[in-house]
């Protein structure tokens, strides 16, 4: 057995232990959580086949067959071939995405862009997704799928071109390209929507331009521009700054006179000084782990947990790295490619220093930071001794493919759903304060028309944390959409136990009980929920719990009040309902507070119809305090006030209604008639005359005004009024009869 076979065998065992056995982040062995590796979501026979294939790749006969097949005169060394292969690979990925479009966290985050949720600062890429979405009338998730897919074109093409440019034989070209593509394609296909895929493409473009920097000033300056510009795409792009500065020093400054070198160093020093004064250094330090654990950050840089987890992460995201480093005795980069070594060193430092709270479980970020390390060892393959090249390169390619293909494979099967469920349960960070990870994943699954999987995700989340009200509510809502009313009832009840004012949960519960025919439970809910809320509000008022009282009263208004008057007669109910509408209507609360004014109108009508005119008056008044100004509410309010003996208040309500509705003839008519009946002839006549002027073809205005004039013995004026009315409404029988009676 060769030394390469021994090293790869040891690594294969280590890889298996890390993937399947090693407890990480407090998780017991043999328990599938988050997916330490995508292999863990495949069936046992498939996993065994993968490891057997890796073992076979260590044999000399297999390697000889591969070398023999590659060296046959089939592959041409030109850019056209690279472009054709690139297009074929992108087509394959596109077909996979069509077959199974839900592809992980990138899709989830992209779907949230439609709702304005942006969780990071990769604004340029987000702008591109939004632009595609607007231009082609697509959802953000669909735009993300298109943009990330087409971003694979430059990435795969650059991988093939780099393999072609630095290699002298076909086995090296194939090995380099395979390592680069298999390492980076994960990031293009499912990573954080705010970060990927620009950074992997820019990193690879920077490396390719740097390879040509020595002989081409254009490529050299372009490499510098890309290296320094990556930071503008995302803060993680800062790993290219040092190698970009090195290229400038190496090719544009080092051979210059001493004065030029000092000027260059002075500019760098000034830049560092400006960064210090502007707080840039403090910002960088704030995203780094402390050297040792602290009370606020119990996850220090120099701790066994941090080092072991991130080393495990390297094994999972850059599987060819350690074997090649060992077999080359860490002599992977010559002096002509020191910038690649600096790039890899920057990424390695970031790998262990950036505050990735989940360590190796933070798959996407670990993959990004490990990518330059894979580039470093891939570029070393053409420099290996020819006798050892195939024994090192072929197993490296196989293990890289076995690390990548399962990821793509499970995304074409239901295994990806299990993995996403595990993301929901296992995530230990609080990246997304807008709502829980469970809700994010479930809503994305629902959008992909996979409601049962969405329900499964939320069920697991609430089993872990029954007090996760966001998950409970969304579980109730999605279950209700899919006629799973038992689940709806349980989840809605859980929400109402913690938030009895949650109107949405109440409606889901009521609908679920009705659909299942639970009449007794429905009647009990209708009778008790609003009653209990009113009592809770009264108790909160007495105890000074102001906002609890506001939410309790407001929600009770919408919850099928059996006795409408009970709410408005509660202590301080009118004032608190007005406060709820004025202060909270635009906030994201589980009560439709923006509909409170119309609900006051509805409750007033219900109270009036049951004979509780006092409660109706108070509801209409509360609605007007919330901003209702239409003539209908003033008319009803005034009528009810007069009916309970508060005549002056009723008349004032109508007068106020006329002020708010200057063209209202209805209010003028009823106010004029009522004033006339109560002896206020002058004001009554003025109002009825205004009604006639505003509505000259309405008979009742003429009749009422004429009757008022007759009552004041102003018969001649009444006759003139009726004649004027007949001129405007010819042959109107009531007007003609009234005129004849006066003659």
C-alpha positions in Angstrom: 0.0 0.0 0.0 1.4 3.4 -1.0 1.9 6.3 1.5 -1.0 8.1 -0.3 -3.3 5.2 0.2 -2.4 5.0 3.9 -3.1 8.8 4.4 -6.4 8.7 2.5 -7.5 5.6 4.5 -6.8 7.3 7.7 -8.7 10.4 6.5 -11.6 8.2 5.3 -12.0 6.8 8.8 -11.7 10.3 10.3 -14.3 11.6 7.8 -16.7 8.8 8.8 -16.3 9.6 12.4 -16.8 13.3 11.9 -19.9 12.7 9.7 -21.7 10.1 11.7 -20.3 9.6 15.2 -18.7 12.6 16.7 -21.0 14.5 19.1 -20.9 18.2 18.2 -22.6 21.3 19.7 -24.0 19.3 22.5 -25.7 16.7 20.3 -25.5 13.0 21.1 -23.9 10.6 18.7 -26.1 8.6 16.4 -28.7 11.3 16.5 -29.3 13.0 13.1 -29.3 16.7 13.6 -28.8 19.6 11.2 -26.8 17.3 8.9 -23.2 17.4 9.9 -22.9 16.1 6.3 -25.3 15.4 3.6 -24.3 11.8 3.5 -26.1 11.3 6.8 -29.4 11.8 5.0 -28.9 9.0 2.5 -29.7 5.4 3.1 -27.1 3.2 4.7 -26.6 1.1 1.4 -25.9 4.4 -0.5 -23.5 5.5 2.2 -21.6 2.2 2.1 -21.4 2.4 -1.7 -19.9 5.9 -1.4 -17.2 4.8 1.0 -16.5 1.6 -1.1 -16.0 3.8 -4.2 -13.6 5.9 -2.2 -11.7 2.8 -1.1 -11.6 1.6 -4.7 -10.1 4.9 -5.8 -7.1 4.2 -3.6 -6.1 1.1 -5.7 -3.5 1.3 -8.3 -5.6 -0.5 -10.9 -8.4 2.0 -10.6 -6.0 4.9 -10.9 -4.4 3.4 -13.9 -7.7 3.1 -15.7 -8.6 6.7 -14.9 -5.3 8.0 -16.2 -5.6 5.8 -19.3 -9.1 7.1 -20.0 -8.2 10.8 -19.4 -5.0 10.7 -21.5 -6.8 9.4 -24.6 -7.0 12.1 -27.4 -10.6 13.2 -26.7 -10.2 16.3 -24.7 -8.9 19.4 -26.5 -7.0 22.1 -24.8 -8.9 25.2 -25.7 -11.5 27.6 -24.3 -14.3 26.3 -26.5 -14.2 22.9 -24.8 -14.2 24.6 -21.4 -17.2 26.7 -22.4 -19.1 23.6 -23.7 -18.5 21.7 -20.5 -19.6 24.7 -18.4 -22.8 25.0 -20.3 -23.5 21.2 -19.9 -22.9 21.4 -16.2 -25.2 24.4 -15.8 -27.9 22.7 -17.8 -27.7 19.7 -15.5 -28.0 21.9 -12.5 -30.8 23.8 -14.0 -32.7 20.5 -14.8 -32.2 19.5 -11.2 -33.6 22.8 -9.9 -36.6 22.4 -12.2 -37.2 18.9 -10.8 -36.9 20.0 -7.2 -36.7 23.8 -6.8 -36.5 24.0 -3.0 -32.8 24.0 -2.3 -32.1 25.1 1.2 -31.3 28.3 3.1 -30.7 30.5 0.1 -34.1 29.8 -1.2 -35.7 30.4 2.2 -34.0 33.8 2.6 -34.7 34.8 -0.9 -38.4 34.1 -0.4 -38.4 36.6 2.5 -37.1 39.4 0.3 -40.7 39.8 -1.0 -41.7 40.8 2.5 -38.8 43.2 3.0 -36.8 40.9 5.3 -33.0 41.4 4.7 -30.7 39.8 7.2 -27.3 40.9 6.0 -25.5 43.5 4.1 -24.8 42.0 0.7 -26.9 44.8 -0.8 -25.5 44.6 -4.3 -26.5 41.0 -4.8 -29.9 41.6 -3.2 -30.4 44.6 -5.6 -29.7 42.2 -8.5 -32.3 39.7 -7.3 -34.8 42.5 -6.8 -34.1 43.9 -10.3 -34.7 40.5 -11.9 -37.8 40.0 -9.9 -39.3 43.4 -11.0 -38.2 43.1 -14.6 -39.7 39.6 -15.2 -42.5 39.7 -12.6 -41.1 36.9 -10.6 -41.0 36.1 -6.9 -37.7 36.8 -5.1 -37.2 33.0 -4.7 -37.6 32.5 -8.4 -35.2 35.3 -9.2 -32.6 33.9 -6.7 -32.9 30.5 -8.5 -32.2 32.1 -11.9 -29.4 34.5 -10.7 -27.6 31.8 -8.7 -27.9 29.3 -11.5 -26.4 31.7 -14.1 -23.7 32.7 -11.7 -22.5 29.1 -12.1 -21.4 29.9 -15.6 -18.4 32.1 -14.7 -17.6 30.0 -11.7 -17.4 26.7 -13.6 -15.7 28.3 -16.6 -13.1 29.9 -14.4 -12.5 26.6 -12.7 -11.9 24.9 -16.0 -9.7 27.7 -17.4 -7.5 27.7 -14.3 -7.0 24.0 -14.6 -6.1 24.4 -18.2 -3.7 27.3 -17.7 -1.6 25.9 -14.9 -1.4 22.2 -15.9 0.9 20.5 -18.3 -1.0 17.2 -18.4 -4.7 16.2 -18.5 -4.8 14.4 -15.2 -3.7 17.7 -13.5 -6.3 19.7 -15.5 -9.1 17.4 -14.6 -8.0 17.2 -10.9 -7.7 21.0 -10.5 -11.0 21.7 -12.2 -12.8 19.0 -10.3 -11.6 20.2 -6.9 -12.5 23.8 -7.6 -16.0 23.0 -9.0 -16.9 20.5 -6.3 -15.8 22.8 -3.5 -17.6 25.9 -4.8 -20.8 24.7 -6.3 -22.4 24.2 -2.9 -22.0 27.9 -2.2 -23.5 28.9 -5.6 -26.5 26.5 -5.2 -27.8 27.0 -1.7 -25.9 29.5 0.4 -26.9 32.7 2.2 -28.7 34.8 -0.3 -27.0 37.9 0.9 -23.5 36.5 0.4 -23.5 34.0 -2.4 -22.7 33.5 -5.2 -20.7 36.8 -5.8 -17.9 36.0 -3.4 -16.9 32.5 -4.6 -16.9 33.8 -8.2 -14.9 36.9 -7.2 -12.4 34.8 -5.3 -11.8 32.5 -8.2 -11.6 35.4 -10.6 -9.0 37.1 -8.4 -6.9 33.9 -8.4 -7.1 33.5 -12.1 -6.1 37.1 -12.8 -3.3 36.8 -10.2 -1.9 33.8 -12.1 -1.4 36.1 -15.1 -0.2 39.1 -13.1 3.5 38.6 -13.7 3.4 39.0 -17.5 0.3 41.1 -17.9 -0.2 44.5 -16.2 -3.8 44.5 -17.3 -4.5 41.3 -15.5 -2.5 42.4 -12.5 -4.4 45.7 -12.1 -7.7 43.8 -12.7 -6.7 41.4 -9.9 -6.0 44.2 -7.6 -9.3 45.9 -8.4 -11.3 42.6 -7.8 -9.4 41.9 -4.6 -10.0 45.3 -3.1 -13.6 45.5 -4.5 -14.7 42.2 -2.9 -15.1 44.0 0.4 -17.8 46.2 -1.1 -19.8 43.1 -2.0 -19.7 41.7 1.6 -17.5 42.1 4.7 -16.3 38.5 4.3 -14.7 39.6 1.0 -12.0 41.2 3.1 -10.0 38.0 2.9 -8.8 39.2 -0.6 -7.4 42.5 0.6 -4.0 41.3 1.8 -3.2 39.2 -1.3 -4.3 42.1 -3.5 -1.9 44.4 -1.7 0.8 41.8 -2.0 0.3 41.7 -5.8 0.7 45.5 -5.9 3.8 45.3 -3.8 5.3 42.4 -5.7 4.9 43.6 -9.2 4.4 47.4 -9.0 6.3 48.6 -6.0 9.1 46.2 -4.9 11.4 46.9 -7.8 10.8 50.7 -7.7 13.2 53.2 -6.0 13.2 53.4 -2.2 11.2 56.6 -2.3 8.3 54.9 -4.1 8.3 52.0 -1.7 8.2 54.4 1.3 5.3 56.3 -0.3 3.4 53.1 -0.8 4.0 52.1 2.8 3.0 55.6 4.0 -0.3 55.3 2.1 -1.0 52.0 3.7 -0.1 53.4 7.1 -2.4 56.4 6.5 -5.2 54.0 5.5 -4.7 52.1 8.8 -4.7 55.4 10.7 -8.0 56.5 9.1 -9.5 53.1 9.8 -8.5 53.5 13.4 -10.1 56.9 13.7 -13.3 56.0 11.9 -13.9 52.9 14.1 -13.3 50.4 11.3 -10.9 48.3 13.5 -13.5 48.3 16.3 -16.1 47.0 13.9 -13.7 44.2 12.7 -12.9 43.3 16.3 -16.6 43.2 17.2 -17.2 40.3 14.7 -14.3 38.3 16.0 -14.4 35.8 18.8 -12.5 36.7 21.9 -9.2 34.8 22.5 -10.7 33.2 25.6 -14.4 32.7 26.7 -16.1 35.6 28.5 -19.4 35.8 30.3 -21.0 37.4 27.3 -19.3 35.2 24.7 -18.7 31.7 26.1 -17.2 30.6 22.8 -13.6 31.7 22.7 -11.1 31.4 19.9 -8.5 29.4 21.8 -10.7 26.7 23.2 -10.8 23.0 22.4 -14.5 23.3 21.4 -13.8 26.1 18.9 -10.7 24.5 17.4 -12.1 21.0 17.2 -15.5 22.1 15.7 -13.9 24.2 13.1 -11.3 21.6 12.2 -14.3 19.2 11.7 -15.8 21.9 9.6 -12.7 22.0 7.4 -12.9 18.2 7.0 -16.5 18.5 5.9 -16.2 21.5 3.5 -12.7 21.0 2.1 -12.2 17.2 2.3 -9.1 17.1 0.0 -7.2 19.7 2.0 -5.6 17.7 4.8 -4.6 14.6 2.8 -2.9 16.8 0.1 -1.2 18.9 2.7 0.2 15.9 4.5 1.3 14.1 1.3 3.1 17.2 0.0 4.6 17.9 3.4 2.9 21.3 3.4 4.9 22.4 0.4 2.0 23.4 -1.7 2.8 26.8 -3.1 5.9 28.1 -4.8 7.2 31.6 -4.5 5.4 32.6 -7.7 2.0 32.1 -6.1 2.6 33.5 -2.7 -0.6 35.6 -3.1 -2.6 32.4 -3.1 -0.9 31.3 0.2 -1.7 34.7 1.7 -5.3 34.3 0.5 -5.5 30.9 2.1 -3.9 32.2 5.3 -6.5 35.0 5.5 -9.3 32.6 5.0 -7.8 30.2 7.6 -7.5 33.0 10.1 -11.1 34.0 9.4 -12.2 30.4 9.7 -11.1 30.3 13.3 -11.6 33.9 14.3 -14.9 35.1 12.8 -17.8 34.7 15.1 -19.6 31.8 13.4 -21.4 30.7 16.6 -22.2 27.3 15.3 -18.6 26.4 14.4 -18.5 23.6 11.9 -22.3 23.4 11.9 -22.5 26.8 10.1 -22.1 25.0 6.8 -22.3 27.8 4.3 -19.9 30.2 6.0 -17.4 27.4 6.8 -17.6 26.4 3.1 -16.9 29.9 1.9 -13.9 30.4 4.3 -12.5 27.0 3.4 -12.7 27.6 -0.4 -9.4 29.4 -0.7 -7.7 26.5 1.1 -9.1 24.1 -1.5 -7.8 26.5 -4.2 -4.3 26.4 -2.6 -4.0 22.6 -2.6 -5.7 22.3 -6.1 -3.0 24.6 -7.6 -0.3 22.4 -6.0 -1.4 19.2 -8.0 0.4 20.1 -11.2 3.7 20.6 -9.3 3.5 17.1 -7.8 6.0 14.5 -9.0 4.6 12.7 -12.0 4.8 9.3 -10.3 2.8 10.4 -7.3 0.4 12.7 -9.1 -2.4 10.2 -9.9 -2.2 8.5 -6.5 -2.8 11.9 -4.8 -5.1 13.6 -7.3 -7.5 10.9 -8.1 -8.6 10.0 -4.5 -8.8 13.8 -3.8 -11.2 14.2 -6.7 -13.3 11.2 -5.6 -13.6 12.3 -2.0 -14.5 15.8 -3.2 -17.2 14.5 -5.5 -18.5 12.2 -2.7 -18.7 15.3 -0.6 -20.7 17.3 -3.2 -22.8 14.9 -5.2 -24.8 13.7 -2.1 -25.7 17.3 -1.4 -27.1 17.7 -4.9 -28.7 14.3 -4.8 -30.7 14.8 -1.6 -32.0 18.0 -3.0 -33.7 15.9 -5.6 -35.3 13.8 -2.9 -37.4 14.2 0.2 -34.1 13.9 2.2 -33.7 17.6 1.9 -36.9 18.1 3.8 -35.6 16.1 6.7 -32.5 18.1 6.6 -34.4 21.4 6.7 -36.5 20.1 9.6 -33.2 19.4 11.4 -32.1 23.0 10.6 -35.2 24.1 12.4 -34.7 22.1 15.5 -30.9 22.3 15.7 -30.0 25.9 15.0 -28.6 27.5 18.1 -28.2 31.1 16.8 -30.5 34.0 16.8 -29.7 35.3 13.3 -33.3 36.1 12.5 -35.1 38.1 15.2 -38.0 38.8 12.8 -39.3 35.3 13.3 -38.1 31.8 14.1 -36.2 29.6 11.8 -39.0 27.1 11.9 -41.4 29.6 10.5 -39.0 30.6 7.8 -38.5 27.1 6.6 -42.2 26.2 7.0 -43.4 29.2 4.9 -40.8 28.4 2.2 -42.1 24.8 2.1 -45.7 26.1 1.9 -44.8 28.3 -1.0 -43.4 25.2 -2.7 -46.7 23.5 -2.3 -45.4 21.1 0.3 -47.8 21.8 3.2 -47.4 18.5 5.0 -43.6 19.0 5.2 -44.2 22.5 6.5 -46.6 21.2 9.2 -44.0 18.6 10.1 -41.3 21.3 10.6 -43.6 23.3 12.8 -44.7 20.3 14.9 -41.1 19.5 15.7 -40.4 23.1 16.6 -43.4 23.3 19.0 -42.5 19.9 20.5 -39.1 21.3 21.4 -40.5 24.7 22.6 -44.2 24.8 23.3 -44.0 28.5 24.1 -42.8 29.4 20.6 -46.0 31.2 19.7 -44.9 32.1 16.2 -44.5 28.5 15.3 -47.7 27.6 17.1 -49.7 30.1 15.2 -48.2 29.3 11.8 -48.8 25.6 12.6 -52.5 26.4 13.2 -52.8 28.5 10.0 -51.0 26.0 7.7 -52.9 23.1 9.2 -56.2 24.9 8.7 -55.4 25.5 5.1 -54.9 21.8 4.6 -58.0 20.7 6.6 -55.9 19.3 9.5 -58.3 20.8 12.0 -57.2 18.6 14.9 -53.7 20.1 14.7 -55.3 23.6 14.1 -57.3 23.3 17.3 -54.3 22.2 19.4 -52.0 24.9 18.1 -54.5 27.7 18.3 -55.4 26.7 21.9 -51.7 26.8 22.8 -51.5 30.3 21.4 -54.6 31.5 23.3 -53.3 30.1 26.6 -50.4 32.5 26.3 -52.0 35.3 24.3 -55.8 35.2 25.0 -56.1 38.4 22.9 -54.7 36.7 19.7 -57.6 37.3 17.4 -56.1 35.3 14.5 -55.6 32.2 16.7 -59.2 32.6 18.0 -60.6 32.6 14.5 -58.6 29.6 13.6 -59.8 27.8 16.7 -63.4 28.7 16.0 -63.2 27.6 12.4 -61.6 24.3 13.4 -64.3 23.5 15.9 -67.0 24.4 13.5 -65.5 22.2 10.7 -65.3 19.2 13.1 -68.8 19.8 14.3 -67.9 20.4 17.9 -71.0 22.4 18.7 -70.7 22.4 22.4 -67.1 23.6 22.2 -68.1 26.3 19.8 -70.8 27.6 22.0 -68.5 27.5 25.0 -65.8 29.4 23.1 -68.3 32.1 21.9 -69.7 32.5 25.4 -66.5 32.5 27.4 -63.6 33.9 25.4 -64.8 37.5 25.1 -66.2 37.4 28.6 -62.9 36.3 30.0 -61.0 38.9 28.1 -63.3 41.6 29.4 -62.7 40.4 33.0 -59.0 40.2 32.3 -59.1 43.8 31.0 -60.9 45.0 34.1 -58.4 43.3 36.3 -55.6 44.8 34.4 -57.0 48.3 34.8 -57.3 47.8 38.5 -53.7 46.6 38.7 -52.3 49.3 36.4 -51.4 46.9 33.6 -52.4 49.5 31.0 -51.3 47.7 27.8 -52.7 44.4 28.9 -56.1 46.1 29.4 -55.8 47.7 26.0 -55.2 44.4 24.2 -57.8 42.6 26.2 -60.6 45.1 25.5 -59.6 45.5 21.8 -59.5 41.8 21.1 -62.8 41.2 23.0 -64.5 43.7 20.6 -63.8 41.2 17.7 -64.5 37.9 19.5 -68.3 37.3 19.0 -69.5 39.3 22.0 -72.7 37.7 23.2 -73.6 40.8 25.2 -72.3 43.8 23.3 -73.0 46.2 26.1 -70.7 44.3 28.5 -67.5 45.6 26.9 -68.3 49.3 26.5 -69.5 49.5 30.1 -66.3 48.0 31.4 -64.0 50.3 33.4 -62.3 52.9 31.2 -63.2 50.8 28.1 -64.0 53.7 25.9 -60.8 55.6 26.5 -58.6 52.4 26.2 -60.2 51.4 22.9 -59.5 54.8 21.5 -55.9 54.6 22.7 -55.6 51.2 21.1 -56.6 52.5 17.8 -54.5 55.7 17.9 -51.3 54.2 19.4 -51.2 50.6 18.2 -53.1 50.4 14.9 -49.9 50.4 12.8 -48.0 47.9 14.9 -47.7 44.2 14.2 -50.0 42.8 16.8 -52.3 39.8 16.8 -55.4 42.0 16.8 -56.9 43.9 13.8 -56.7 47.2 15.6 -56.9 49.1 12.3 -60.5 47.8 12.0 -61.6 49.0 15.4 -63.6 52.0 14.2 -65.8 49.9 12.0 -66.1 47.3 14.7 -67.4 50.0 17.0 -70.1 50.8 14.4 -71.0 47.1 14.1 -71.2 46.6 17.9 -73.4 49.7 18.1 -75.8 48.3 15.6 -75.9 45.0 17.5 -76.5 46.7 20.8 -79.2 48.9 19.3 -81.0 46.0 17.7 -81.1 44.2 21.1 -82.6 47.3 22.7 -79.5 48.4 24.6 -79.5 51.9 23.2 -77.3 53.3 25.9 -74.5 50.9 24.9 -75.1 51.7 21.2 -74.7 55.5 21.9 -71.3 54.8 23.6 -70.1 52.6 20.8 -71.0 55.2 18.2 -69.3 57.9 20.2 -66.2 55.8 20.5 -66.2 55.2 16.8 -66.4 59.0 16.2 -63.5 59.5 18.5 -61.5 57.1 16.4 -62.2 59.1 13.3 -65.5 58.0 11.9 -67.1 61.1 10.4 -69.7 59.9 7.9 -73.4 61.1 8.1 -74.6 57.6 8.9 -72.9 57.3 12.3 -74.0 60.9 13.3 -77.5 60.1 12.2 -77.7 56.8 14.2 -76.0 58.4 17.2 -78.4 61.3 17.3 -81.5 59.1 16.9 -80.4 56.8 19.7 -79.6 59.8 22.0 -83.1 61.3 21.4 -84.8 57.9 22.0 -83.2 57.7 25.4 -84.3 61.2 26.3 -81.0 63.1 25.6 -82.5 65.3 22.9 -80.1 68.2 23.0 -77.1 65.9 22.7 -78.8 64.2 19.8 -79.4 67.5 18.1 -75.8 68.5 18.7 -74.6 65.2 17.2 -76.5 65.9 14.0 -75.1 69.5 13.9 -71.6 68.1 14.3 -72.4 65.6 11.5 -73.4 68.5 9.2 -70.1 70.2 9.9 -68.2 67.1 9.0 -70.4 66.4 6.0 -71.3 69.8 4.5 -73.2 68.3 1.6 -75.3 66.0 3.7 -79.0 66.5 2.9 -80.2 63.6 5.1 -78.8 65.1 8.3 -80.2 68.6 7.4 -83.6 67.0 6.8 -83.9 65.0 10.0 -82.4 67.9 12.1 -84.7 70.4 10.5 -87.8 68.2 11.1 -86.9 67.5 14.7 -86.1 71.2 15.4 -89.4 72.2 13.8 -91.3 69.7 16.0 -89.6 71.2 19.1 -90.3 74.8 18.2 -86.9 75.8 16.7 -88.6 77.1 13.5 -86.0 79.5 12.3 -83.1 77.0 12.4 -85.3 74.3 11.1 -86.4 76.4 8.1 -82.8 77.3 7.3 -81.7 73.7 7.3 -84.6 72.5 5.2 -84.0 75.3 2.7 -80.3 74.3 2.5 -81.5 70.7 1.9 -83.6 71.9 -1.0 -80.8 73.9 -2.5 -78.5 70.8 -2.3 -81.1 68.4 -3.5 -83.7 70.3 -5.5 -85.5 67.3 -6.9 -86.2 65.6 -3.5 -90.0 65.9 -2.8 -89.8 65.3 1.0 -87.7 68.5 1.6 -90.4 70.6 -0.1 -93.2 68.9 1.9 -91.5 69.3 5.3 -90.4 72.9 4.7 -93.9 73.7 3.3 -95.5 72.2 6.4 -93.2 74.2 8.6 -94.2 77.4 6.8 -97.9 76.6 7.1 -97.4 76.0 10.8 -96.0 79.5 11.1 -99.0 80.9 9.1 -96.7 81.7 6.1 -99.1 80.3 3.6 -98.1 82.5 0.7 -94.5 81.4 1.1 -95.6 77.8 1.2 -97.6 78.2 -2.0 -94.6 79.7 -3.7 -92.4 76.9 -2.4 -94.8 74.2 -3.7 -95.0 75.9 -7.1 -91.2 76.1 -7.3 -91.1 72.4 -6.4 -93.6 71.6 -9.2 -91.5 73.5 -11.7 -88.5 71.3 -10.8 -90.5 68.1 -10.3 -93.4 68.4 -12.8 -96.7 66.6 -11.9 -95.4 65.4 -8.5 -98.7 64.3 -6.9 -97.8 65.0 -3.2 -96.7 68.5 -4.1 -99.8 69.1 -6.2 -102.1 67.9 -3.5 -100.4 70.1 -0.8 -100.7 73.1 -3.2 -104.4 72.4 -3.8 -105.1 72.2 -0.1 -103.7 75.6 0.5 -105.9 77.1 -2.3 
